[in-house]
Amino acid sequence: MNPNAQYLLDIGEPFASGLLEFPEGPLPAVFCRGYRRYYETCPIVYKAGAPLFPAGLTVGMYTDVKTGKTVTVTPQYAKQYSIFWDELRKKGPRAAEIILEFSKIYHYAGEWNHSMLNYKRILAEGINQYEKRLLAKKDSDFKTALLDLIAGIRTYHKRALEALPGLGAPKELVDALTRVPFSPAKTAYEAVVSLNFCLSLDEWDNVGRLDSILAPYHKGEDLRPWLRCLMENMQTNDRWSITLGPDYNDVTYQALEASFGLARPLTELRVTDKMPEDLWELAAKRILEGGGQPAFYNEKAIQQRLRGRIPHLTEADALEFSGGGCTETAFAGCTYSGGTDLNINVLKHFENFMHAELPTSPSFEVFYDNFVSFLRKKQDQQMETINNYWNERAQTCFAPIRTLFIDDCIDNETGWFQGGARYTFSIHSDSGIPNTLDSLLAIRHLVFEEKRYTPEQFLALLSAEDPEFFSELRSCPSYGIDDERADALVRDFTTGFYEHYLTGKLDLGLGFFPTAHQFTRHIHTGWVVGPTPDGRKGGKPLADSLAPVNGKAVKGPTAMLTSASCFEQKDIYGMAVTNMSVNQNYPPSIIRALVESYFSLGGTQLQITATSRETLLRARKDPDSYRDLIVRVGGYSDYFCNLGDELKDAVIARTFFD
């Protein structure tokens, strides 16, 4: 064994040791061997009596039960590996130096990416069939590496079977695991057991269409206890989403019922004009209990847009549409879809442009057109950066689990990061567009139309954060109040902005699929932006996704959603998030009416939090009494008490519609 690999193994770093066993490559062998060593030694995590294995926290740093040593380098589904440097350095400077040198070659910048394995195929065929497909291929580094990975998974599976009886596992779980996931599932229980096991291999990232996956095996059983366990495992590991519909079945209802009271997984409900009345009622009940789930997806609009963007998208694959992570577009089982790759801080660019160009702009039209041209260059730079980044990553990173279980990587004998999946495209996000739009509207109104201020006076009062001036700024025409002229500017700006991404090319993949969701970045992107004409003080958060600037949606939910529909969404293929907060006294019929009305105007997705500002303020003061309070943030749900102070403030500052 390579001396560095042996040293890392000796100090209790099996995954890192595996990565170093092939110091000169080939690339697939480096990462597959690391995963194999991990599966040979990782903890068997199980809660006595649980219906599924594994159950509990399985990702991140852990303590080896045999040696008592802390394992500090572990697999990570987006970055390829996590390094807990402080703990690693305690093991010795040499260990940190070895890993640092490795990361200089096989590095990963850390942009997030999400996926769904082809769980339908795994359940129907079993991993043994994947092994047979590989064995039929010609000899290659790719084939050898993936067979090495399967050997590691097989060892992990064997270790689990040996340990589970002594850990209090029910006989039916042990019996199911003697068959799955290596053989096809035959029953609904085996299907859920197989899904849970393989989902853990991808670190619980995303499931895809849960009701469609399980429907072939369901014979009327009550799946809710098993689904609840699977969902709790996802929440415990802080992971992501499930998708329901559009071919609704009994599993759809059971999955929605099983998710009550959980922040994760995020539940994505694909809405059609044939969605049953009782499913609407159940979804509205879930919303009004609090927690922002499910998120509603406009099936008709999404399908039309994605099929227009991907002409070769098949009917079967289009049906597999799901949101990964917060909501990033994917077709379950056959996609690499970025993540979000990069983020343009549009408001920061506007701030810089405004201070440089407003004093010399003869008209609003000139100022606006020049800003648009300036912003196009920033978009071009971002697309070039992403393309270069993807090409570099293809040379230095390999995703073992996703390459094995996502079509068509085996058929193409090409890794997931190398473009092997059937559909490959970049998803990226941009911050501060609602703030920028309101800033443009304020400048047009106060400087060029009303002429209340010269550009110099305007900028001086803005920089001084003059209170009276800021009050005037916040009373200007704005996005979110169904103002016809404001919405016309919104439509013009966003149409051109998102259409420009269609001009970009990727060496690997179909191109760029922009998204409009902020996760938590609207907080830290605001730190670097000074005071802006939307009435926002320096350093404060930016707007959340498509939502209006906090406090400005003063004419009610209908006006807000009408304006949001003017935010041109036809080219936001990575999904456009609209967050709305309402009080819990809303009748379920109004929830449905808002969703259907927004979708009839072309809205893509609607996420609704049902609570009150008073409740949030009480939770801020007395968190122990509100540990189960769930809110929507920038495309995802979380327990309010788990949020940082700035995120809590941003959620509290939203408009709550009564």
C-alpha positions as CSV (number, residue, x, y, z in Angstrom):
1,M,0.0,0.0,0.0
2,N,1.1,3.6,-0.7
3,P,2.9,4.8,2.5
4,N,0.6,7.8,2.9
5,A,-2.4,5.6,2.5
6,Q,-1.0,3.2,5.1
7,Y,-0.3,6.1,7.5
8,L,-3.9,7.4,7.2
9,L,-5.3,3.9,7.7
10,D,-3.1,3.5,10.8
11,I,-4.4,6.7,12.4
12,G,-8.1,5.8,11.7
13,E,-8.9,7.5,8.4
14,P,-10.2,4.7,6.2
15,F,-11.9,6.8,3.6
16,A,-8.9,9.2,3.2
17,S,-6.6,6.2,3.1
18,G,-8.7,4.7,0.2
19,L,-8.4,8.0,-1.7
20,L,-4.6,7.7,-1.5
21,E,-4.3,4.1,-2.6
22,F,-4.0,5.3,-6.2
23,P,-2.0,8.5,-5.9
24,E,-1.5,8.8,-9.6
25,G,-5.1,7.9,-10.6
26,P,-6.9,6.8,-12.7
27,L,-9.6,9.2,-11.5
28,P,-12.5,6.7,-11.1
29,A,-10.3,4.3,-9.1
30,V,-9.3,7.1,-6.6
31,F,-12.8,7.9,-5.5
32,C,-14.3,4.4,-5.8
33,R,-11.6,2.9,-3.6
34,G,-12.2,5.6,-1.1
35,Y,-15.9,4.8,-1.0
36,R,-15.1,1.1,-0.7
37,R,-12.8,1.6,2.3
38,Y,-15.5,3.8,3.9
39,Y,-18.2,1.1,3.4
40,E,-15.9,-1.5,4.8
41,T,-15.5,0.4,8.1
42,C,-18.3,3.0,8.5
43,P,-20.7,2.7,11.5
44,I,-23.7,0.5,11.4
45,V,-26.3,3.1,12.4
46,Y,-29.5,1.6,13.7
47,K,-32.2,2.4,16.3
48,A,-33.6,-0.7,18.0
49,G,-37.0,-1.6,16.6
50,A,-36.9,0.8,13.6
51,P,-38.5,-0.7,10.4
52,L,-35.6,0.5,8.2
53,F,-31.8,0.3,8.0
54,P,-29.9,2.5,8.3
55,A,-31.8,4.7,10.8
56,G,-30.3,7.8,12.3
57,L,-27.4,10.1,11.6
58,T,-25.1,8.5,9.1
59,V,-23.2,11.5,7.5
60,G,-20.3,13.6,8.6
61,M,-17.6,13.0,11.2
62,Y,-18.0,9.9,13.4
63,T,-16.3,7.9,16.1
64,D,-15.1,4.4,15.1
65,V,-16.7,2.1,17.6
66,K,-13.8,-0.4,17.4
67,T,-10.8,1.9,17.8
68,G,-12.5,4.9,19.5
69,K,-10.8,7.2,17.0
70,T,-12.6,10.1,15.4
71,V,-12.9,9.8,11.6
72,T,-12.5,13.3,10.2
73,V,-12.4,12.8,6.4
74,T,-15.7,11.4,5.1
75,P,-17.7,11.3,1.8
76,Q,-19.8,14.3,0.9
77,Y,-22.4,14.1,-1.8
78,A,-21.7,17.6,-3.3
79,K,-18.1,18.4,-2.4
80,Q,-16.9,14.8,-2.8
81,Y,-15.4,14.8,0.7
82,S,-15.7,16.7,4.0
83,I,-12.6,17.5,6.1
84,F,-12.9,18.5,9.7
85,W,-9.6,20.2,9.9
86,D,-9.4,20.9,13.6
87,E,-10.0,17.3,14.5
88,L,-7.7,16.1,11.7
89,R,-4.8,18.3,13.0
90,K,-5.2,16.7,16.4
91,K,-4.1,13.5,14.8
92,G,-0.9,15.0,13.7
93,P,0.5,17.7,11.3
94,R,1.4,15.0,8.8
95,A,-2.2,13.9,8.3
96,A,-3.3,17.4,7.5
97,E,-0.4,17.9,5.1
98,I,-1.2,14.7,3.2
99,I,-4.9,15.6,2.8
100,L,-4.0,19.2,1.9
101,E,-1.7,17.9,-0.9
102,F,-4.4,15.5,-2.1
103,S,-7.0,18.3,-2.2
104,K,-4.7,20.4,-4.4
105,I,-5.0,17.8,-7.1
106,Y,-8.4,16.3,-6.5
107,H,-10.0,19.5,-5.3
108,Y,-13.6,20.6,-5.4
109,A,-14.7,24.2,-5.1
110,G,-17.8,23.3,-3.2
111,E,-20.6,24.4,-5.4
112,W,-23.6,22.4,-4.5
113,N,-25.2,19.8,-6.7
114,H,-28.2,17.5,-6.0
115,S,-29.5,14.4,-7.6
116,M,-31.9,11.5,-7.5
117,L,-30.6,8.0,-8.2
118,N,-32.8,5.8,-10.4
119,Y,-34.6,4.3,-7.5
120,K,-37.3,2.8,-9.8
121,R,-34.6,0.8,-11.6
122,I,-32.8,-0.1,-8.4
123,L,-36.0,-1.5,-6.9
124,A,-37.0,-3.3,-10.1
125,E,-33.6,-4.8,-11.0
126,G,-31.5,-4.9,-7.9
127,I,-27.8,-4.0,-7.6
128,N,-26.8,-7.5,-8.9
129,Q,-28.1,-6.5,-12.3
130,Y,-26.0,-3.3,-12.3
131,E,-23.0,-5.5,-11.6
132,K,-23.9,-7.8,-14.6
133,R,-24.2,-4.7,-16.8
134,L,-20.7,-3.7,-15.8
135,L,-19.3,-7.1,-16.3
136,A,-20.6,-7.1,-19.9
137,K,-18.6,-4.0,-20.7
138,K,-15.1,-4.1,-22.1
139,D,-12.3,-3.9,-19.6
140,S,-11.5,-0.3,-18.6
141,D,-10.6,1.8,-15.6
142,F,-14.2,2.9,-15.4
143,K,-15.5,-0.7,-15.2
144,T,-12.9,-1.8,-12.6
145,A,-13.6,1.2,-10.4
146,L,-17.4,0.7,-10.3
147,L,-17.0,-3.0,-9.6
148,D,-14.7,-2.0,-6.7
149,L,-17.5,0.3,-5.5
150,I,-20.1,-2.5,-5.6
151,A,-17.8,-4.8,-3.7
152,G,-17.6,-2.1,-1.0
153,I,-21.4,-1.8,-0.9
154,R,-21.7,-5.5,-0.7
155,T,-19.4,-5.6,2.3
156,Y,-21.4,-2.8,4.0
157,H,-24.6,-4.8,3.4
158,K,-23.1,-8.0,4.8
159,R,-21.8,-6.1,7.9
160,A,-25.3,-4.8,8.5
161,L,-27.0,-8.2,8.2
162,E,-24.5,-9.6,10.7
163,A,-25.1,-6.8,13.2
164,L,-28.8,-6.1,13.0
165,P,-30.1,-9.1,14.9
166,G,-28.0,-8.1,17.9
167,L,-29.1,-4.5,17.7
168,G,-32.8,-5.3,18.1
169,A,-33.9,-5.3,14.5
170,P,-37.2,-7.0,13.7
171,K,-37.0,-10.3,11.8
172,E,-39.0,-8.8,8.9
173,L,-36.3,-6.2,8.4
174,V,-33.5,-8.7,8.4
175,D,-35.4,-11.0,6.1
176,A,-36.0,-8.1,3.7
177,L,-32.4,-7.1,3.7
178,T,-31.3,-10.7,2.8
179,R,-32.9,-9.9,-0.6
180,V,-32.8,-6.2,-1.2
181,P,-31.2,-4.1,-2.5
182,F,-29.1,-6.6,-4.5
183,S,-32.2,-8.5,-5.7
184,P,-35.4,-6.9,-7.0
185,A,-38.0,-5.8,-4.4
186,K,-41.1,-8.0,-4.4
187,T,-43.3,-6.4,-1.7
188,A,-44.0,-2.8,-0.7
189,Y,-42.0,-3.3,2.5
190,E,-39.0,-4.6,0.6
191,A,-39.3,-1.6,-1.8
192,V,-39.2,0.9,1.1
193,V,-36.3,-1.0,2.8
194,S,-34.3,-1.0,-0.5
195,L,-35.1,2.7,-1.1
196,N,-34.0,3.7,2.4
197,F,-30.7,1.7,2.1
198,C,-29.8,3.1,-1.3
199,L,-30.9,6.6,-0.4
200,S,-28.4,6.5,2.4
201,L,-25.6,5.6,0.0
202,D,-26.3,9.0,-1.7
203,E,-26.4,10.6,1.8
204,W,-30.2,11.0,1.8
205,D,-30.0,13.7,-0.9
206,N,-33.4,13.4,-2.8
207,V,-35.9,10.7,-3.5
208,G,-37.7,11.9,-6.6
209,R,-41.3,10.8,-7.3
210,L,-41.9,8.8,-4.1
211,D,-45.5,7.8,-4.9
212,S,-44.5,6.7,-8.5
213,I,-41.6,4.7,-7.2
214,L,-43.6,2.7,-4.6
215,A,-46.9,2.4,-6.5
216,P,-46.0,-0.9,-8.3
217,Y,-45.4,-2.6,-5.0
218,H,-48.3,-1.2,-3.0
219,K,-51.2,-3.7,-2.4
220,G,-53.2,-1.6,0.0
221,E,-50.8,-1.7,3.0
222,D,-50.5,1.2,5.4
223,L,-47.1,2.5,4.4
224,R,-47.1,5.5,6.7
225,P,-45.0,4.0,9.6
226,W,-42.3,3.0,7.0
227,L,-42.5,6.3,5.1
228,R,-42.3,8.2,8.4
229,C,-39.1,6.4,9.3
230,L,-37.6,7.2,5.9
231,M,-38.6,10.8,6.2
232,E,-37.2,11.1,9.7
233,N,-33.9,9.7,8.5
234,M,-33.8,12.4,5.8
235,Q,-34.6,15.1,8.4
236,T,-32.0,13.7,10.9
237,N,-29.4,13.9,8.2
238,D,-30.5,17.4,7.2
239,R,-31.4,16.4,3.6
240,W,-33.9,17.3,1.0
241,S,-36.9,16.4,-1.0
242,I,-39.6,14.1,-2.2
243,T,-41.9,14.7,-5.2
244,L,-45.6,13.7,-5.4
245,G,-47.8,13.5,-8.5
246,P,-48.9,14.1,-11.1
247,D,-50.3,10.5,-11.4
248,Y,-51.8,10.6,-8.0
249,N,-52.4,7.3,-6.1
250,D,-52.9,6.1,-2.6
251,V,-49.2,6.4,-1.8
252,T,-49.5,10.2,-2.6
253,Y,-51.9,10.6,0.3
254,Q,-50.0,8.3,2.6
255,A,-46.7,10.2,2.0
256,L,-48.4,13.6,2.5
257,E,-49.9,12.3,5.8
258,A,-46.6,10.8,6.9
259,S,-44.8,14.1,6.5
260,F,-47.0,16.1,9.0
261,G,-44.9,17.9,11.6
262,L,-41.6,17.4,9.7
263,A,-39.4,20.2,8.2
264,R,-37.8,17.7,5.9
265,P,-38.0,16.2,3.4
266,L,-39.4,19.1,1.4
267,T,-42.6,17.9,-0.2
268,E,-43.1,19.0,-3.8
269,L,-46.7,18.5,-5.0
270,R,-47.2,18.7,-8.8
271,V,-50.6,20.3,-9.4
272,T,-52.8,19.5,-12.4
273,D,-56.3,20.5,-13.2
274,K,-57.3,16.9,-12.4
275,M,-55.9,16.9,-8.9
276,P,-58.6,15.3,-6.6
277,E,-60.7,17.5,-4.3
278,D,-59.7,15.4,-1.2
279,L,-56.0,15.8,-2.1
280,W,-56.4,19.6,-2.3
281,E,-58.1,19.4,1.2
282,L,-55.2,17.3,2.6
283,A,-52.6,19.7,1.1
284,A,-54.4,22.8,2.5
285,K,-54.6,21.1,5.9
286,R,-50.9,20.4,5.8
287,I,-50.2,24.0,4.9
288,L,-52.4,25.5,7.6
289,E,-50.8,23.4,10.3
290,G,-47.7,25.4,9.5
291,G,-44.4,24.5,8.0
292,G,-44.7,25.6,4.4
293,Q,-45.4,22.2,3.0
294,P,-46.2,21.0,0.4
295,A,-44.8,23.4,-2.2
296,F,-47.1,23.6,-5.1
297,Y,-45.8,23.1,-8.7
298,N,-47.5,24.2,-11.9
299,E,-47.4,21.0,-13.8
300,K,-48.7,22.4,-17.1
301,A,-46.3,25.4,-17.3
302,I,-43.3,23.4,-16.2
303,Q,-43.8,20.7,-18.7
304,Q,-44.3,23.2,-21.6
305,R,-41.2,25.1,-20.7
306,L,-38.9,22.1,-20.2
307,R,-40.0,20.4,-23.3
308,G,-39.4,23.6,-25.3
309,R,-35.9,23.9,-23.7
310,I,-35.0,20.2,-24.3
311,P,-36.4,19.1,-27.6
312,H,-35.2,15.5,-27.2
313,L,-36.8,15.1,-23.8
314,T,-38.9,12.0,-23.9
315,E,-42.4,11.6,-22.5
316,A,-41.2,9.1,-19.9
317,D,-38.3,11.3,-18.7
318,A,-40.5,14.4,-18.6
319,L,-42.8,12.6,-16.2
320,E,-39.8,12.1,-13.9
321,F,-39.5,15.9,-13.3
322,S,-38.5,16.6,-9.7
323,G,-36.8,19.3,-7.7
324,G,-33.5,18.5,-6.1
325,G,-32.2,20.3,-3.0
326,C,-34.5,23.2,-2.4
327,T,-36.1,22.9,-5.8
328,E,-33.5,22.6,-8.6
329,T,-34.9,20.9,-11.8
330,A,-34.0,17.3,-12.5
331,F,-35.4,14.3,-14.2
332,A,-35.2,11.6,-11.5
333,G,-32.6,8.9,-12.2
334,C,-31.1,10.4,-15.4
335,T,-29.8,13.9,-14.6
336,Y,-26.8,16.0,-13.6
337,S,-28.2,19.5,-12.9
338,G,-25.6,21.6,-11.2
339,G,-26.7,23.0,-8.1
340,T,-26.6,26.0,-7.7
341,D,-23.3,26.6,-9.5
342,L,-22.8,30.3,-9.0
343,N,-24.7,33.4,-8.0
344,I,-24.7,36.9,-9.5
345,N,-25.3,39.6,-6.8
346,V,-27.4,41.7,-9.2
347,L,-28.0,44.4,-6.5
348,K,-24.3,44.8,-5.8
349,H,-23.6,45.3,-9.5
350,F,-26.5,47.8,-9.6
351,E,-25.1,49.7,-6.6
352,N,-21.7,50.0,-8.3
353,F,-23.2,51.0,-11.6
354,M,-25.6,53.6,-10.0
355,H,-22.9,55.5,-8.2
356,A,-20.7,55.6,-11.3
357,E,-23.3,56.3,-14.0
358,L,-26.4,58.0,-12.5
359,P,-24.8,61.5,-12.3
360,T,-24.0,61.6,-16.0
361,S,-27.1,59.8,-17.4
362,P,-29.3,62.2,-19.4
363,S,-32.5,60.1,-19.0
364,F,-33.9,57.1,-17.3
365,E,-34.0,55.2,-20.6
366,V,-30.2,55.7,-21.1
367,F,-29.5,54.8,-17.5
368,Y,-31.6,51.7,-17.7
369,D,-30.3,50.5,-21.1
370,N,-26.7,51.0,-20.1
371,F,-27.3,49.1,-16.9
372,V,-28.8,46.2,-18.8
373,S,-25.7,46.1,-21.1
374,F,-23.4,46.2,-18.1
375,L,-25.3,43.3,-16.5
376,R,-25.2,41.2,-19.7
377,K,-21.4,41.3,-19.4
378,K,-21.6,40.0,-15.9
379,Q,-23.8,37.2,-17.1
380,D,-21.4,36.3,-19.8
381,Q,-18.5,36.3,-17.3
382,Q,-20.5,34.0,-15.0
383,M,-21.3,31.5,-17.8
384,E,-17.7,31.4,-18.9
385,T,-16.6,30.8,-15.3
386,I,-19.1,28.0,-14.8
387,N,-18.0,26.3,-18.1
388,N,-14.3,26.5,-17.1
389,Y,-15.2,25.2,-13.6
390,W,-17.1,22.3,-15.0
391,N,-14.2,21.3,-17.3
392,E,-11.7,21.5,-14.5
393,R,-13.9,19.5,-12.2
394,A,-14.3,16.8,-14.8
395,Q,-10.6,16.3,-14.6
396,T,-10.4,16.1,-10.8
397,C,-13.6,14.7,-9.4
398,F,-15.6,11.5,-9.7
399,A,-19.0,10.8,-8.2
400,P,-19.1,7.0,-7.5
401,I,-22.6,6.4,-6.3
402,R,-24.2,8.8,-8.8
403,T,-22.2,7.4,-11.7
404,L,-23.3,3.8,-10.8
405,F,-27.0,4.5,-10.3
406,I,-27.9,7.4,-12.6
407,D,-28.7,6.6,-16.3
408,D,-26.8,6.7,-18.8
409,C,-23.4,6.8,-17.1
410,I,-22.8,3.0,-17.3
411,D,-24.0,2.9,-20.9
412,N,-21.8,5.8,-21.9
413,E,-18.9,4.5,-19.6
414,T,-18.6,8.1,-18.5
415,G,-18.7,9.6,-15.0
416,W,-21.5,11.7,-13.7
417,F,-19.2,14.8,-13.4
418,Q,-17.9,14.0,-16.9
419,G,-21.2,14.3,-18.7
420,G,-22.3,10.7,-18.5
421,A,-26.0,11.4,-17.4
422,R,-28.7,11.5,-20.0
423,Y,-29.5,15.2,-19.2
424,T,-26.7,17.5,-18.0
425,F,-27.2,21.2,-17.5
426,S,-26.0,24.0,-15.1
427,I,-28.4,25.5,-12.6
428,H,-27.3,28.8,-11.1
429,S,-29.0,31.5,-9.2
430,D,-28.9,35.3,-9.0
431,S,-29.7,37.5,-6.0
432,G,-31.4,40.8,-5.4
433,I,-33.5,41.2,-8.6
434,P,-36.6,42.5,-6.8
435,N,-34.4,45.0,-4.9
436,T,-32.9,46.1,-8.2
437,L,-36.3,46.5,-9.8
438,D,-37.6,48.7,-6.9
439,S,-34.4,50.7,-7.0
440,L,-34.8,51.4,-10.7
441,L,-38.5,52.3,-10.1
442,A,-37.5,54.8,-7.4
443,I,-34.8,56.4,-9.5
444,R,-37.2,56.8,-12.4
445,H,-39.9,58.3,-10.2
446,L,-37.9,60.6,-8.0
447,V,-35.0,61.7,-10.2
448,F,-36.3,61.6,-13.8
449,E,-40.1,61.9,-13.6
450,E,-40.9,64.0,-10.5
451,K,-37.4,65.6,-10.6
452,R,-37.5,66.0,-6.8
453,Y,-33.8,65.4,-6.6
454,T,-30.7,65.8,-8.7
455,P,-28.7,62.6,-9.1
456,E,-26.1,64.0,-6.8
457,Q,-28.7,64.9,-4.1
458,F,-30.3,61.5,-4.5
459,L,-27.0,59.6,-4.0
460,A,-26.0,61.8,-1.1
461,L,-29.2,61.2,0.8
462,L,-29.1,57.6,0.0
463,S,-25.5,57.2,1.3
464,A,-26.4,59.1,4.5
465,E,-29.5,56.8,5.0
466,D,-31.6,59.9,5.7
467,P,-34.8,58.6,7.5
468,E,-37.2,61.0,5.7
469,F,-35.6,60.1,2.4
470,F,-35.9,56.4,3.1
471,S,-39.5,56.8,3.9
472,E,-40.0,58.5,0.6
473,L,-38.1,55.7,-1.2
474,R,-40.4,53.0,0.3
475,S,-43.5,54.9,-0.9
476,C,-42.4,54.9,-4.5
477,P,-44.0,52.6,-7.1
478,S,-42.7,49.1,-6.5
479,Y,-42.9,45.4,-7.4
480,G,-45.5,43.4,-5.5
481,I,-48.5,45.8,-5.4
482,D,-50.0,45.2,-8.9
483,D,-48.8,48.5,-10.2
484,E,-49.2,48.4,-14.0
485,R,-46.2,50.6,-14.8
486,A,-44.0,48.9,-12.2
487,D,-44.9,45.5,-13.4
488,A,-44.2,46.5,-17.0
489,L,-40.6,47.3,-16.1
490,V,-40.4,44.0,-14.1
491,R,-41.5,42.1,-17.2
492,D,-39.1,43.9,-19.5
493,F,-36.1,43.5,-17.2
494,T,-36.6,39.8,-16.3
495,T,-37.5,38.7,-19.8
496,G,-34.2,40.0,-21.2
497,F,-32.2,38.9,-18.2
498,Y,-33.3,35.2,-18.4
499,E,-33.4,35.0,-22.2
500,H,-29.7,36.0,-22.2
501,Y,-28.8,32.8,-20.5
502,L,-30.1,30.9,-23.6
503,T,-27.1,32.3,-25.5
504,G,-24.6,30.5,-23.2
505,K,-22.9,27.2,-24.1
506,L,-21.3,24.4,-22.0
507,D,-18.7,22.1,-23.2
508,L,-20.4,19.4,-21.1
509,G,-24.1,19.5,-21.2
510,L,-27.1,21.3,-22.6
511,G,-26.4,24.8,-21.3
512,F,-27.7,27.0,-18.5
513,F,-31.0,26.6,-16.6
514,P,-31.2,29.6,-14.3
515,T,-33.2,29.3,-11.0
516,A,-34.7,32.0,-8.8
517,H,-34.4,30.7,-5.2
518,Q,-32.2,32.1,-2.5
519,F,-31.8,29.3,0.1
520,T,-30.1,31.5,2.7
521,R,-27.9,33.5,0.4
522,H,-30.2,36.6,0.5
523,I,-28.7,37.2,4.0
524,H,-25.0,37.1,3.3
525,T,-25.2,38.7,-0.2
526,G,-26.8,41.6,1.5
527,W,-23.8,42.1,3.8
528,V,-21.7,43.5,0.9
529,V,-24.3,45.9,-0.5
530,G,-24.7,49.5,0.8
531,P,-27.9,51.4,1.1
532,T,-30.0,51.0,-2.1
533,P,-33.0,53.0,-3.5
534,D,-35.5,50.3,-2.7
535,G,-35.4,51.6,0.8
536,R,-33.0,49.0,2.1
537,K,-30.3,50.0,4.5
538,G,-26.7,48.9,4.0
539,G,-25.8,45.4,4.9
540,K,-29.4,44.3,5.3
541,P,-30.8,41.1,3.6
542,L,-31.9,41.1,0.0
543,A,-35.4,40.0,-1.2
544,D,-36.1,36.3,-0.9
545,S,-36.3,34.7,-4.3
546,L,-39.3,36.2,-6.3
547,A,-40.9,37.7,-3.2
548,P,-41.2,41.5,-3.0
549,V,-38.9,43.5,-0.8
550,N,-40.0,42.9,2.8
551,G,-42.9,45.1,3.9
552,K,-43.8,46.3,0.4
553,A,-46.6,43.8,-0.5
554,V,-49.2,46.1,1.1
555,K,-52.1,45.5,-1.2
556,G,-52.7,41.8,-0.3
557,P,-51.9,38.4,-1.6
558,T,-53.7,38.7,-4.9
559,A,-51.8,41.9,-5.9
560,M,-48.5,40.3,-4.8
561,L,-49.1,37.2,-6.9
562,T,-50.3,39.2,-9.9
563,S,-47.0,41.1,-9.8
564,A,-45.0,37.9,-9.3
565,S,-46.5,36.6,-12.5
566,C,-45.0,39.6,-14.3
567,F,-41.6,38.4,-13.2
568,E,-41.0,36.5,-16.4
569,Q,-40.7,32.9,-15.5
570,K,-40.8,31.1,-18.8
571,D,-37.0,30.9,-19.0
572,I,-36.3,30.1,-15.3
573,Y,-36.0,26.4,-16.1
574,G,-34.3,25.7,-12.8
575,M,-37.5,26.7,-10.9
576,A,-38.8,30.1,-9.7
577,V,-39.6,30.2,-6.0
578,T,-42.4,32.5,-4.7
579,N,-42.7,32.5,-1.0
580,M,-45.9,33.9,0.7
581,S,-46.8,34.0,4.4
582,V,-50.4,33.9,5.6
583,N,-52.1,33.6,9.0
584,Q,-53.5,30.3,10.0
585,N,-57.1,31.5,9.8
586,Y,-57.2,31.2,6.0
587,P,-59.9,28.9,4.8
588,P,-58.5,25.9,2.8
589,S,-60.6,27.1,-0.2
590,I,-58.7,30.4,-0.3
591,I,-55.3,28.5,-0.2
592,R,-56.5,26.6,-3.3
593,A,-57.8,29.7,-5.0
594,L,-54.5,31.5,-4.6
595,V,-52.5,28.6,-6.0
596,E,-54.8,28.1,-9.0
597,S,-55.0,31.8,-9.7
598,Y,-51.3,32.3,-9.6
599,F,-50.8,29.2,-11.9
600,S,-53.4,30.5,-14.3
601,L,-51.2,33.6,-14.7
602,G,-48.1,31.5,-15.5
603,G,-46.6,31.2,-12.0
604,T,-44.3,28.3,-11.6
605,Q,-44.3,27.4,-7.9
606,L,-45.8,28.7,-4.7
607,Q,-44.6,28.0,-1.2
608,I,-46.9,29.1,1.7
609,T,-46.0,29.5,5.3
610,A,-49.0,29.7,7.7
611,T,-48.2,31.4,10.9
612,S,-48.2,34.9,12.4
613,R,-45.7,37.5,13.2
614,E,-46.8,37.4,16.8
615,T,-46.1,33.7,17.0
616,L,-42.6,34.2,15.5
617,L,-41.8,37.0,18.0
618,R,-42.9,34.8,20.9
619,A,-40.7,32.0,19.5
620,R,-37.8,34.3,19.3
621,K,-38.2,35.1,23.0
622,D,-39.1,31.6,24.2
623,P,-37.6,29.1,21.7
624,D,-38.1,26.1,24.0
625,S,-41.8,26.5,23.7
626,Y,-41.7,26.6,19.9
627,R,-39.3,23.9,19.0
628,D,-41.7,22.5,16.5
629,L,-42.5,25.8,14.7
630,I,-41.6,25.4,11.0
631,V,-41.2,28.1,8.4
632,R,-40.3,28.4,4.7
633,V,-37.0,30.2,4.0
634,G,-35.5,30.7,0.6
635,G,-37.0,27.6,-1.0
636,Y,-36.7,25.2,1.9
637,S,-38.4,24.6,5.2
638,D,-36.6,24.6,8.6
639,Y,-37.5,24.8,12.3
640,F,-37.6,28.5,13.1
641,C,-35.6,28.1,16.3
642,N,-32.7,26.5,14.2
643,L,-32.3,29.6,12.1
644,G,-29.6,32.2,12.7
645,D,-30.6,35.6,14.1
646,E,-30.5,37.4,10.7
647,L,-32.7,34.7,9.0
648,K,-35.2,34.9,11.9
649,D,-35.3,38.7,11.5
650,A,-35.9,38.3,7.7
651,V,-38.7,35.8,8.2
652,I,-40.3,38.1,10.9
653,A,-40.1,41.1,8.6
654,R,-42.2,39.5,5.8
655,T,-45.7,40.6,5.0
656,F,-48.2,38.3,6.7
657,F,-51.5,38.3,4.9
658,D,-54.6,38.1,7.1
